[in-house]
Amino acid sequence: MAATAVRYLRSAGAGTTAPAPLDPLPRPELRAVREDERPPVDPGEFRRVLGHFATGVTIVTARDADGPAGFACQSFASLSLDPPLVVFLVARTSTTWPRIARAGVFCVNILGADQGALCRGFAVSGADKFAGVAYEDAPATGSPLLRSVPAWVDCRIRTVHTGGDHLIVVGRVEALGTAEEGDGAGPDPLLFHRGAFGRFSG
């Protein structure tokens, strides 16, 4: 009886054709975001708003085969305690950065409140930035350590990352120190806020 039913089902389906394949679902439209959907941030407005964030000011130095090199840098921060790491940002168009990269080391010279002129001297391009500036060799890397700064951090380059039009340079701290005054307080830091130098008051 079961065999007869199987033969019947086979003969009944012998003359049928396979069902037509279903039409696939339409693929989603893939495209870039249009300018009118996400307007770019105006560079002037970006600078204006971010200028409200006050920062300290440093001079990052190194020494290569051509002598001492350095540039003014406000984008500096501590990154890690264990291991001891710091980070600074430098424009990819910087002419000083390739010299620091070749050296593989750098010294961060943290500026005091009365060193705005020193900072301006290192912010220009093409001049002899070290003319009339007293410095000595940092203890671990030999990078220029400016004698007049209240604090310094001597580092070896650990990694470099890209970040838009800047590079993110991570350094491992090899030595650091301060030039504190007799009471241990040290000079006030040089601050940068809304395009101008400043200092603590009160």
N, CA and C atoms as a LAMMPS dump frame, in Angstrom:
ITEM: TIMESTEP
0
ITEM: NUMBER OF ATOMS
606
ITEM: BOX BOUNDS ff ff ff
-5.0000000000000000e+02 5.0000000000000000e+02
-5.0000000000000000e+02 5.0000000000000000e+02
-5.0000000000000000e+02 5.0000000000000000e+02
ITEM: ATOMS id mol type element x y z
1 1 1 N 0.847 -1.2 0
2 1 2 C 0 0 0
3 1 3 C 0.873 1.237 0
4 2 1 N 1.907 1.245 0.863
5 2 2 C 2.794 2.385 0.928
6 2 3 C 3.566 2.538 -0.373
7 3 1 N 3.988 1.395 -0.972
8 3 2 C 4.74 1.451 -2.219
9 3 3 C 3.876 2.013 -3.331
10 4 1 N 2.595 1.658 -3.35
11 4 2 C 1.687 2.173 -4.362
12 4 3 C 1.537 3.677 -4.237
13 5 1 N 1.456 4.183 -2.993
14 5 2 C 1.311 5.613 -2.77
15 5 3 C 2.551 6.359 -3.241
16 6 1 N 3.715 5.767 -3.013
17 6 2 C 4.954 6.423 -3.444
18 6 3 C 5.015 6.504 -4.951
19 7 1 N 4.639 5.364 -5.657
20 7 2 C 4.648 5.378 -7.116
21 7 3 C 3.682 6.414 -7.653
22 8 1 N 2.552 6.603 -7.006
23 8 2 C 1.564 7.573 -7.457
24 8 3 C 2.085 9.001 -7.326
25 9 1 N 2.693 9.273 -6.165
26 9 2 C 3.216 10.627 -5.932
27 9 3 C 4.332 10.96 -6.92
28 10 1 N 5.193 9.95 -7.224
29 10 2 C 6.268 10.183 -8.188
30 10 3 C 5.716 10.456 -9.574
31 11 1 N 4.686 9.655 -9.978
32 11 2 C 4.115 9.841 -11.314
33 11 3 C 3.34 11.137 -11.402
34 12 1 N 2.765 11.585 -10.313
35 12 2 C 1.996 12.822 -10.32
36 12 3 C 2.914 14.032 -10.444
37 13 1 N 4.112 13.905 -9.892
38 13 2 C 5.033 15.052 -9.967
39 13 3 C 5.97 14.997 -11.139
40 14 1 N 5.931 13.945 -11.905
41 14 2 C 6.879 13.798 -13.004
42 14 3 C 6.691 14.864 -14.068
43 15 1 N 5.461 15.264 -14.288
44 15 2 C 5.223 16.2 -15.375
45 15 3 C 5.26 17.65 -14.956
46 16 1 N 5.53 17.923 -13.698
47 16 2 C 5.535 19.312 -13.226
48 16 3 C 6.899 19.933 -13.435
49 17 1 N 6.966 21.224 -13.498
50 17 2 C 8.23 21.955 -13.65
51 17 3 C 8.564 22.66 -12.336
52 18 1 N 9.847 22.953 -12.168
53 18 2 C 10.289 23.628 -10.947
54 18 3 C 9.723 25.039 -10.915
55 19 1 N 9.372 25.517 -9.743
56 19 2 C 8.832 26.867 -9.654
57 19 3 C 9.863 27.9 -10.088
58 20 1 N 9.396 28.975 -10.651
59 20 2 C 10.298 30.042 -11.101
60 20 3 C 10.986 30.671 -9.898
61 21 1 N 12.246 31.018 -10.056
62 21 2 C 12.953 31.627 -8.912
63 21 3 C 12.344 32.976 -8.552
64 22 1 N 12.372 33.277 -7.281
65 22 2 C 11.841 34.549 -6.818
66 22 3 C 12.803 35.675 -7.186
67 23 1 N 12.235 36.83 -7.474
68 23 2 C 13.075 37.993 -7.756
69 23 3 C 13.808 38.39 -6.482
70 24 1 N 15.108 38.654 -6.564
71 24 2 C 15.841 39.059 -5.35
72 24 3 C 15.382 40.43 -4.879
73 25 1 N 15.563 40.659 -3.569
74 25 2 C 15.225 41.965 -3.029
75 25 3 C 16.17 43.018 -3.608
76 26 1 N 15.696 44.213 -3.801
77 26 2 C 16.58 45.248 -4.351
78 26 3 C 17.729 45.546 -3.397
79 27 1 N 18.921 45.751 -3.965
80 27 2 C 20.084 46.058 -3.139
81 27 3 C 19.957 47.477 -2.594
82 28 1 N 20.403 47.689 -1.362
83 28 2 C 20.334 49.051 -0.817
84 28 3 C 21.26 49.985 -1.586
85 29 1 N 20.857 51.229 -1.685
86 29 2 C 21.673 52.217 -2.38
87 29 3 C 22.836 52.64 -1.481
88 30 1 N 24.029 52.476 -1.983
89 30 2 C 25.221 52.834 -1.243
90 30 3 C 25.825 54.081 -1.87
91 31 1 N 25.997 55.111 -1.062
92 31 2 C 26.558 56.358 -1.574
93 31 3 C 27.189 57.132 -0.434
94 32 1 N 28.006 58.1 -0.801
95 32 2 C 28.622 58.962 0.201
96 32 3 C 27.616 59.986 0.694
97 33 1 N 27.854 60.511 1.873
98 33 2 C 26.988 61.543 2.416
99 33 3 C 27.196 62.822 1.607
100 34 1 N 26.1 63.407 1.168
101 34 2 C 26.189 64.621 0.365
102 34 3 C 26.548 65.816 1.231
103 35 1 N 27.104 66.844 0.588
104 35 2 C 27.513 68.034 1.322
105 35 3 C 26.333 68.701 2.023
106 36 1 N 25.144 68.663 1.375
107 36 2 C 23.989 69.334 1.985
108 36 3 C 23.39 68.519 3.124
109 37 1 N 23.803 67.27 3.275
110 37 2 C 23.313 66.448 4.368
111 37 3 C 24.171 66.597 5.632
112 38 1 N 25.446 66.842 5.45
113 38 2 C 26.339 67.008 6.592
114 38 3 C 27.354 68.09 6.243
115 39 1 N 26.967 69.334 6.405
116 39 2 C 27.859 70.415 5.997
117 39 3 C 29.165 70.384 6.787
118 40 1 N 30.294 70.68 6.137
119 40 2 C 31.579 70.662 6.844
120 40 3 C 31.652 71.786 7.866
121 41 1 N 32.472 71.561 8.879
122 41 2 C 32.694 72.582 9.903
123 41 3 C 33.572 73.675 9.311
124 42 1 N 33.172 74.916 9.479
125 42 2 C 33.954 76.034 8.989
126 42 3 C 35.267 76.117 9.774
127 43 1 N 36.417 76.162 9.106
128 43 2 C 37.694 76.194 9.832
129 43 3 C 37.808 77.371 10.786
130 44 1 N 37.315 78.537 10.371
131 44 2 C 37.371 79.699 11.259
132 44 3 C 36.555 79.503 12.516
133 45 1 N 35.378 78.916 12.361
134 45 2 C 34.523 78.655 13.521
135 45 3 C 35.142 77.578 14.406
136 46 1 N 35.77 76.6 13.784
137 46 2 C 36.456 75.551 14.542
138 46 3 C 37.541 76.162 15.432
139 47 1 N 38.366 77.034 14.853
140 47 2 C 39.416 77.686 15.629
141 47 3 C 38.833 78.557 16.74
142 48 1 N 37.761 79.285 16.423
143 48 2 C 37.189 80.201 17.398
144 48 3 C 36.662 79.462 18.619
145 49 1 N 35.917 78.395 18.376
146 49 2 C 35.312 77.655 19.483
147 49 3 C 36.386 76.919 20.281
148 50 1 N 37.29 76.214 19.602
149 50 2 C 38.318 75.455 20.316
150 50 3 C 39.319 76.369 21.014
151 51 1 N 39.383 77.638 20.569
152 51 2 C 40.267 78.583 21.229
153 51 3 C 39.868 78.895 22.658
154 52 1 N 38.634 78.569 23.039
155 52 2 C 38.182 78.773 24.41
156 52 3 C 38.795 77.764 25.384
157 53 1 N 39.444 76.741 24.848
158 53 2 C 40.102 75.749 25.711
159 53 3 C 41.531 76.205 25.962
160 54 1 N 41.811 76.623 27.186
161 54 2 C 43.142 77.112 27.54
162 54 3 C 44.127 75.953 27.63
163 55 1 N 45.341 76.171 27.121
164 55 2 C 46.375 75.141 27.162
165 55 3 C 47.672 75.735 27.69
166 56 1 N 48.569 74.857 28.08
167 56 2 C 49.931 75.265 28.337
168 56 3 C 50.667 75.391 27.014
169 57 1 N 51.923 75.843 27.074
170 57 2 C 52.721 76.026 25.865
171 57 3 C 54.088 75.39 26.08
172 58 1 N 54.576 74.706 25.057
173 58 2 C 55.871 74.038 25.137
174 58 3 C 56.701 74.348 23.896
175 59 1 N 57.968 74.016 23.984
176 59 2 C 58.846 73.989 22.81
177 59 3 C 59.427 72.581 22.733
178 60 1 N 59.173 71.904 21.627
179 60 2 C 59.666 70.541 21.418
180 60 3 C 60.973 70.641 20.636
181 61 1 N 62.03 70.049 21.164
182 61 2 C 63.35 70.156 20.55
183 61 3 C 63.959 68.782 20.279
184 62 1 N 64.921 68.772 19.372
185 62 2 C 65.703 67.574 19.071
186 62 3 C 66.997 68.031 18.418
187 63 1 N 67.879 67.083 18.18
188 63 2 C 69.147 67.399 17.522
189 63 3 C 69.421 66.329 16.463
190 64 1 N 69.654 66.779 15.213
191 64 2 C 70.023 65.844 14.162
192 64 3 C 71.405 66.217 13.632
193 65 1 N 71.784 65.671 12.496
194 65 2 C 73.121 65.922 11.959
195 65 3 C 73.348 67.384 11.612
196 66 1 N 72.269 68.142 11.396
197 66 2 C 72.388 69.558 11.048
198 66 3 C 72.368 70.468 12.262
199 67 1 N 72.243 69.913 13.468
200 67 2 C 72.237 70.731 14.659
201 67 3 C 70.904 70.699 15.377
202 68 1 N 70.671 71.685 16.26
203 68 2 C 69.426 71.694 17.039
204 68 3 C 68.23 72.098 16.197
205 69 1 N 67.063 71.55 16.547
206 69 2 C 65.807 71.877 15.868
207 69 3 C 64.713 71.956 16.917
208 70 1 N 63.691 72.76 16.643
209 70 2 C 62.598 72.861 17.603
210 70 3 C 61.436 73.661 17.061
211 71 1 N 60.284 73.501 17.685
212 71 2 C 59.102 74.262 17.294
213 71 3 C 58.202 74.45 18.511
214 72 1 N 57.414 75.523 18.486
215 72 2 C 56.459 75.8 19.558
216 72 3 C 55.263 74.874 19.414
217 73 1 N 54.792 74.346 20.544
218 73 2 C 53.719 73.357 20.512
219 73 3 C 52.809 73.526 21.721
220 74 1 N 51.522 73.746 21.468
221 74 2 C 50.561 73.807 22.564
222 74 3 C 49.772 72.509 22.704
223 75 1 N 49.853 71.646 21.699
224 75 2 C 49.119 70.374 21.731
225 75 3 C 49.994 69.299 22.347
226 76 1 N 50.167 69.382 23.652
227 76 2 C 51 68.44 24.395
228 76 3 C 50.223 67.978 25.621
229 77 1 N 50.382 66.704 25.973
230 77 2 C 49.679 66.17 27.143
231 77 3 C 50.366 64.913 27.64
232 78 1 N 50.142 64.603 28.914
233 78 2 C 50.555 63.306 29.437
234 78 3 C 49.57 62.264 28.928
235 79 1 N 50.059 61.057 28.7
236 79 2 C 49.22 60.012 28.118
237 79 3 C 49.087 58.793 29.018
238 80 1 N 50.167 58.357 29.619
239 80 2 C 50.138 57.118 30.4
240 80 3 C 51.154 57.206 31.536
241 81 1 N 50.788 56.625 32.676
242 81 2 C 51.705 56.558 33.814
243 81 3 C 52.559 55.301 33.776
244 82 1 N 51.981 54.19 33.319
245 82 2 C 52.684 52.917 33.275
246 82 3 C 52.375 52.215 31.95
247 83 1 N 53.282 52.319 30.951
248 83 2 C 54.577 52.982 31.003
249 83 3 C 54.423 54.503 30.922
250 84 1 N 55.442 55.26 31.279
251 84 2 C 55.338 56.72 31.237
252 84 3 C 55.377 57.223 29.794
253 85 1 N 54.247 57.734 29.331
254 85 2 C 54.128 58.2 27.948
255 85 3 C 53.562 59.604 27.911
256 86 1 N 54.023 60.386 26.951
257 86 2 C 53.445 61.697 26.661
258 86 3 C 53.113 61.744 25.183
259 87 1 N 52.363 62.762 24.784
260 87 2 C 51.958 62.877 23.385
261 87 3 C 51.982 64.335 22.978
262 88 1 N 52.381 64.6 21.729
263 88 2 C 52.234 65.935 21.167
264 88 3 C 51.765 65.811 19.723
265 89 1 N 51.152 66.867 19.22
266 89 2 C 50.641 66.902 17.859
267 89 3 C 51.444 67.911 17.046
268 90 1 N 51.731 67.553 15.812
269 90 2 C 52.491 68.434 14.927
270 90 3 C 51.851 68.405 13.538
271 91 1 N 51.802 69.552 12.888
272 91 2 C 51.226 69.632 11.549
273 91 3 C 52.045 68.798 10.576
274 92 1 N 51.362 68.139 9.65
275 92 2 C 52.063 67.299 8.686
276 92 3 C 52.896 68.136 7.72
277 93 1 N 52.63 69.447 7.671
278 93 2 C 53.405 70.349 6.818
279 93 3 C 54.628 70.919 7.524
280 94 1 N 54.833 70.574 8.779
281 94 2 C 55.953 71.122 9.544
282 94 3 C 57.283 70.743 8.899
283 95 1 N 58.179 71.73 8.779
284 95 2 C 59.522 71.451 8.261
285 95 3 C 60.47 70.991 9.362
286 96 1 N 60.083 71.203 10.621
287 96 2 C 60.914 70.764 11.74
288 96 3 C 60.676 69.305 12.086
289 97 1 N 59.431 68.827 11.906
290 97 2 C 59.105 67.468 12.296
291 97 3 C 60.014 66.418 11.642
292 98 1 N 60.325 66.481 10.33
293 98 2 C 61.198 65.439 9.762
294 98 3 C 62.552 65.341 10.467
295 99 1 N 63.053 66.457 10.964
296 99 2 C 64.333 66.43 11.68
297 99 3 C 64.179 65.735 13.027
298 100 1 N 63.075 65.989 13.71
299 100 2 C 62.818 65.314 14.981
300 100 3 C 62.611 63.82 14.746
301 101 1 N 61.89 63.491 13.684
302 101 2 C 61.645 62.079 13.365
303 101 3 C 62.954 61.351 13.088
304 102 1 N 63.861 62.001 12.361
305 102 2 C 65.155 61.366 12.082
306 102 3 C 65.96 61.164 13.364
307 103 1 N 65.848 62.125 14.287
308 103 2 C 66.577 61.995 15.553
309 103 3 C 66.026 60.845 16.383
310 104 1 N 64.713 60.623 16.311
311 104 2 C 64.089 59.539 17.059
312 104 3 C 63.873 59.859 18.527
313 105 1 N 64.218 61.066 18.931
314 105 2 C 64.081 61.493 20.326
315 105 3 C 63.622 62.947 20.338
316 106 1 N 63.19 63.42 21.507
317 106 2 C 62.813 64.824 21.633
318 106 3 C 62.762 65.205 23.109
319 107 1 N 62.822 66.513 23.347
320 107 2 C 62.674 67.046 24.696
321 107 3 C 61.548 68.072 24.663
322 108 1 N 60.595 67.937 25.565
323 108 2 C 59.508 68.9 25.697
324 108 3 C 59.911 69.917 26.76
325 109 1 N 60.074 71.165 26.341
326 109 2 C 60.426 72.252 27.241
327 109 3 C 59.15 73.004 27.597
328 110 1 N 58.709 72.904 28.852
329 110 2 C 57.465 73.527 29.295
330 110 3 C 57.76 74.976 29.681
331 111 1 N 57.037 75.911 29.067
332 111 2 C 57.359 77.327 29.204
333 111 3 C 56.691 77.97 30.41
334 112 1 N 57.373 78.983 30.942
335 112 2 C 56.859 79.756 32.053
336 112 3 C 56.121 80.999 31.574
337 113 1 N 55.461 81.669 32.501
338 113 2 C 54.569 82.777 32.166
339 113 3 C 55.277 83.932 31.468
340 114 1 N 56.572 84.118 31.689
341 114 2 C 57.308 85.239 31.099
342 114 3 C 58.049 84.856 29.826
343 115 1 N 57.696 83.724 29.227
344 115 2 C 58.444 83.246 28.062
345 115 3 C 57.645 83.294 26.765
346 116 1 N 56.73 84.248 26.68
347 116 2 C 55.967 84.411 25.449
348 116 3 C 56.848 84.752 24.262
349 117 1 N 57.847 85.6 24.462
350 117 2 C 58.749 85.978 23.377
351 117 3 C 59.553 84.776 22.894
352 118 1 N 59.983 83.931 23.832
353 118 2 C 60.711 82.718 23.464
354 118 3 C 59.83 81.817 22.613
355 119 1 N 58.574 81.694 22.992
356 119 2 C 57.638 80.872 22.226
357 119 3 C 57.467 81.424 20.812
358 120 1 N 57.308 82.734 20.683
359 120 2 C 57.13 83.34 19.358
360 120 3 C 58.345 83.09 18.476
361 121 1 N 59.537 83.095 19.085
362 121 2 C 60.737 82.842 18.308
363 121 3 C 60.771 81.45 17.705
364 122 1 N 60.184 80.489 18.411
365 122 2 C 60.162 79.111 17.91
366 122 3 C 58.926 78.82 17.066
367 123 1 N 58.023 79.791 16.967
368 123 2 C 56.814 79.598 16.168
369 123 3 C 57.005 80.025 14.717
370 124 1 N 58.103 80.717 14.416
371 124 2 C 58.355 81.172 13.048
372 124 3 C 59.065 80.078 12.274
373 125 1 N 59.034 80.203 10.959
374 125 2 C 59.67 79.21 10.092
375 125 3 C 60.812 79.87 9.329
376 126 1 N 61.917 79.162 9.222
377 126 2 C 63.02 79.638 8.41
378 126 3 C 64.065 80.445 9.147
379 127 1 N 63.813 80.83 10.4
380 127 2 C 64.781 81.627 11.148
381 127 3 C 65.68 80.72 11.984
382 128 1 N 66.77 81.293 12.491
383 128 2 C 67.641 80.567 13.419
384 128 3 C 66.993 80.654 14.802
385 129 1 N 66.201 79.679 15.134
386 129 2 C 65.417 79.727 16.359
387 129 3 C 66.271 79.672 17.616
388 130 1 N 67.462 79.131 17.524
389 130 2 C 68.299 78.964 18.711
390 130 3 C 69.285 80.125 18.907
391 131 1 N 69.21 81.144 18.052
392 131 2 C 70.128 82.283 18.192
393 131 3 C 69.881 82.981 19.529
394 132 1 N 70.913 83.071 20.349
395 132 2 C 70.807 83.732 21.635
396 132 3 C 70.078 82.947 22.699
397 133 1 N 69.711 81.699 22.429
398 133 2 C 68.981 80.867 23.39
399 133 3 C 69.957 79.898 24.054
400 134 1 N 70.059 79.982 25.355
401 134 2 C 70.968 79.09 26.094
402 134 3 C 70.305 77.735 26.298
403 135 1 N 71.07 76.686 26.046
404 135 2 C 70.541 75.332 26.254
405 135 3 C 71.685 74.383 26.563
406 136 1 N 71.332 73.225 27.065
407 136 2 C 72.286 72.16 27.34
408 136 3 C 71.69 70.859 26.844
409 137 1 N 72.454 69.79 26.936
410 137 2 C 71.966 68.493 26.487
411 137 3 C 71.057 67.865 27.538
412 138 1 N 69.897 67.43 27.11
413 138 2 C 69.028 66.676 28.011
414 138 3 C 69.739 65.374 28.396
415 139 1 N 69.543 64.897 29.627
416 139 2 C 70.377 63.799 30.133
417 139 3 C 70.226 62.471 29.42
418 140 1 N 69.055 62.146 28.931
419 140 2 C 68.846 60.821 28.342
420 140 3 C 69.073 60.798 26.833
421 141 1 N 68.643 61.845 26.133
422 141 2 C 68.665 61.812 24.665
423 141 3 C 69.62 62.809 24.036
424 142 1 N 70.107 63.778 24.808
425 142 2 C 70.968 64.799 24.236
426 142 3 C 70.224 65.87 23.471
427 143 1 N 68.905 65.853 23.514
428 143 2 C 68.111 66.889 22.862
429 143 3 C 68.324 68.218 23.593
430 144 1 N 68.14 69.35 22.895
431 144 2 C 68.33 70.641 23.557
432 144 3 C 67.336 70.858 24.696
433 145 1 N 67.877 71.095 25.89
434 145 2 C 67.083 71.421 27.059
435 145 3 C 67.316 72.911 27.329
436 146 1 N 66.295 73.724 27.121
437 146 2 C 66.426 75.165 27.285
438 146 3 C 66.625 75.485 28.762
439 147 1 N 67.657 76.239 29.077
440 147 2 C 68.041 76.435 30.468
441 147 3 C 67.02 77.234 31.274
442 148 1 N 66.227 78.037 30.615
443 148 2 C 65.345 78.944 31.349
444 148 3 C 63.956 78.373 31.628
445 149 1 N 63.667 77.15 31.191
446 149 2 C 62.301 76.636 31.321
447 149 3 C 62.056 76.082 32.723
448 150 1 N 60.821 76.17 33.217
449 150 2 C 60.512 75.657 34.556
450 150 3 C 60.427 74.137 34.649
451 151 1 N 60.212 73.45 33.512
452 151 2 C 60.118 71.989 33.55
453 151 3 C 60.431 71.42 32.178
454 152 1 N 60.841 70.168 32.153
455 152 2 C 61.197 69.531 30.884
456 152 3 C 60.937 68.028 30.977
457 153 1 N 60.723 67.415 29.796
458 153 2 C 60.444 65.983 29.699
459 153 3 C 61.253 65.439 28.523
460 154 1 N 62.16 64.522 28.789
461 154 2 C 63.093 63.976 27.798
462 154 3 C 62.571 62.612 27.33
463 155 1 N 62.409 62.432 26.023
464 155 2 C 61.659 61.264 25.512
465 155 3 C 62.302 60.626 24.281
466 156 1 N 61.93 59.379 24.066
467 156 2 C 62.205 58.677 22.819
468 156 3 C 60.881 58.447 22.096
469 157 1 N 60.89 58.62 20.781
470 157 2 C 59.669 58.419 19.999
471 157 3 C 59.281 56.946 20.062
472 158 1 N 58.034 56.702 20.429
473 158 2 C 57.548 55.317 20.515
474 158 3 C 56.678 54.969 19.318
475 159 1 N 55.673 55.774 19.028
476 159 2 C 54.809 55.54 17.873
477 159 3 C 54.374 56.88 17.297
478 160 1 N 53.977 56.849 16.031
479 160 2 C 53.444 58.03 15.352
480 160 3 C 52.179 57.603 14.617
481 161 1 N 51.093 58.342 14.834
482 161 2 C 49.814 58.051 14.199
483 161 3 C 49.375 59.253 13.368
484 162 1 N 48.595 58.993 12.333
485 162 2 C 48.037 60.089 11.554
486 162 3 C 46.717 60.534 12.181
487 163 1 N 46.477 61.837 12.119
488 163 2 C 45.231 62.399 12.637
489 163 3 C 44.827 63.596 11.788
490 164 1 N 44.23 63.342 10.628
491 164 2 C 43.839 64.436 9.753
492 164 3 C 45.063 65.149 9.213
493 165 1 N 45.118 66.467 9.402
494 165 2 C 46.259 67.236 8.895
495 165 3 C 47.404 67.31 9.906
496 166 1 N 47.321 66.527 10.984
497 166 2 C 48.375 66.49 11.993
498 166 3 C 48.877 65.064 12.203
499 167 1 N 50.01 64.953 12.848
500 167 2 C 50.548 63.682 13.3
501 167 3 C 50.484 63.639 14.823
502 168 1 N 50.202 62.465 15.351
503 168 2 C 50.115 62.252 16.793
504 168 3 C 51.358 61.478 17.205
505 169 1 N 52.242 62.146 17.916
506 169 2 C 53.537 61.56 18.276
507 169 3 C 53.511 61.138 19.743
508 170 1 N 53.733 59.861 19.975
509 170 2 C 53.768 59.319 21.334
510 170 3 C 55.226 59.074 21.714
511 171 1 N 55.624 59.592 22.869
512 171 2 C 56.991 59.404 23.327
513 171 3 C 57.049 58.732 24.683
514 172 1 N 58.047 57.892 24.856
515 172 2 C 58.282 57.274 26.163
516 172 3 C 59.245 58.152 26.954
517 173 1 N 58.865 58.479 28.164
518 173 2 C 59.661 59.381 28.998
519 173 3 C 60.882 58.637 29.534
520 174 1 N 62.074 59.216 29.267
521 174 2 C 63.325 58.645 29.758
522 174 3 C 63.877 59.42 30.948
523 175 1 N 63.562 60.713 31.016
524 175 2 C 64.004 61.557 32.127
525 175 3 C 63.132 62.797 32.139
526 176 1 N 63.041 63.455 33.286
527 176 2 C 62.253 64.675 33.4
528 176 3 C 62.667 65.414 34.652
529 177 1 N 62.326 66.692 34.71
530 177 2 C 62.718 67.458 35.873
531 177 3 C 62.136 68.851 35.849
532 178 1 N 62.394 69.597 36.914
533 178 2 C 61.916 70.969 37.05
534 178 3 C 63.057 71.865 37.513
535 179 1 N 62.841 73.15 37.365
536 179 2 C 63.784 74.151 37.873
537 179 3 C 63.056 74.96 38.926
538 180 1 N 62.643 74.3 39.992
539 180 2 C 61.838 74.952 41.02
540 180 3 C 62.659 75.963 41.798
541 181 1 N 61.978 76.999 42.245
542 181 2 C 62.623 78.021 43.047
543 181 3 C 62.767 77.528 44.487
544 182 1 N 63.327 78.363 45.352
545 182 2 C 63.627 77.943 46.716
546 182 3 C 62.425 77.441 47.479
547 183 1 N 61.233 78.017 47.229
548 183 2 C 60.063 77.578 47.988
549 183 3 C 59.406 76.351 47.375
550 184 1 N 59.959 75.864 46.252
551 184 2 C 59.421 74.67 45.621
552 184 3 C 58.223 74.92 44.741
553 185 1 N 57.74 76.17 44.667
554 185 2 C 56.544 76.459 43.882
555 185 3 C 56.84 76.543 42.399
556 186 1 N 57.977 77.138 42.033
557 186 2 C 58.315 77.302 40.631
558 186 3 C 57.527 78.426 40
559 187 1 N 57.94 78.875 38.812
560 187 2 C 57.241 79.964 38.141
561 187 3 C 55.879 79.535 37.619
562 188 1 N 55.017 80.53 37.394
563 188 2 C 53.705 80.235 36.805
564 188 3 C 53.88 79.757 35.37
565 189 1 N 52.933 78.955 34.864
566 189 2 C 53.031 78.479 33.484
567 189 3 C 52.563 79.534 32.483
568 190 1 N 53.072 79.42 31.267
569 190 2 C 52.573 80.234 30.17
570 190 3 C 51.31 79.57 29.625
571 191 1 N 50.233 80.339 29.524
572 191 2 C 48.962 79.815 29.032
573 191 3 C 48.632 80.423 27.676
574 192 1 N 47.876 79.678 26.889
575 192 2 C 47.418 80.165 25.586
576 192 3 C 45.905 80.018 25.539
577 193 1 N 45.213 81.157 25.275
578 193 2 C 43.752 81.155 25.31
579 193 3 C 43.228 82.176 24.311
580 194 1 N 42.381 81.718 23.396
581 194 2 C 41.744 82.589 22.412
582 194 3 C 42.756 83.445 21.649
583 195 1 N 43.852 82.8 21.239
584 195 2 C 44.837 83.451 20.393
585 195 3 C 45.827 84.336 21.098
586 196 1 N 45.863 84.331 22.433
587 196 2 C 46.763 85.206 23.17
588 196 3 C 47.379 84.465 24.34
589 197 1 N 48.571 84.917 24.752
590 197 2 C 49.226 84.356 25.919
591 197 3 C 48.627 84.956 27.19
592 198 1 N 48.681 84.187 28.267
593 198 2 C 48.181 84.672 29.55
594 198 3 C 48.842 83.938 30.686
595 199 1 N 48.398 84.226 31.904
596 199 2 C 48.946 83.586 33.091
597 199 3 C 47.88 83.55 34.163
598 200 1 N 48.133 82.755 35.206
599 200 2 C 47.22 82.724 36.34
600 200 3 C 47.221 84.066 37.056
601 201 1 N 46.084 84.44 37.607
602 201 2 C 46.01 85.646 38.425
603 201 3 C 45.184 85.353 39.662
604 202 1 N 45.368 86.181 40.714
605 202 2 C 44.616 85.966 41.946
606 202 3 C 45.302 84.931 42.746
